[in-house]
Amino acid sequence: MLRGISIRRLEIRDLSGIAGLRNLVCEGGMAGQFLWNVEHIASLLTTDMSLSFVALQGKKLIGFLIASAENNYDSPSVGIACLAVAPGLNGRGIEEKLLDGLKNEMIHRHIYSAGVELPEDNIDMIAIFNKYGYTAENRHIRMRYQVHEIREERK
């Protein structure tokens, strides 16, 4: 686990750092299937940035999670568009801290499920999501929270 890592909500000023980090990250180190250009990222963020987070070591952006609310048939959920961490820093708890930020915001909003689409060969990211409590559904990794679990966590 790295020290001095902070997590905060993503802001528009983070776009260049995200684009730069994305260029450094190999496909095996990312989760999600995401169209990568600044315009697409900005359009996602203008709708709702409160479900997206960045990880910082000092002032340096070392990871990010981009997610957005989705309305499913029966209840709202969250779709994770991308989770990425700087090369060499995978598996040091940064991914979990970013997922914790998302989970806390989901609990606050009473959103009970989240999902991410991963290629079957992205073993490292599948392991991270499984460790965090997501379960596989075909080529999808899904996490579902039960209402009683959320109430227990909010106490």
Number of C-alpha atoms within 10 A of each C-alpha: 9 10 8 8 17 16 18 14 18 20 15 11 8 14 17 11 16 21 14 11 19 20 12 13 16 13 14 13 20 22 24 24 15 15 11 11 10 13 11 11 18 14 10 16 20 10 10 12 18 19 22 26 25 26 26 17 14 10 9 10 20 21 27 30 26 25 25 18 18 15 10 9 7 6 11 16 20 22 19 24 20 19 24 28 27 20 14 9 15 17 15 13 15 25 22 15 18 25 20 15 20 23 20 15 15 22 18 11 10 16 21 19 20 23 22 23 21 20 16 13 10 15 12 15 24 22 13 17 21 15 11 14 14 21 16 18 11 10 12 17 22 19 20 14 17 11 12 8 11 18 11 8 9 9 5
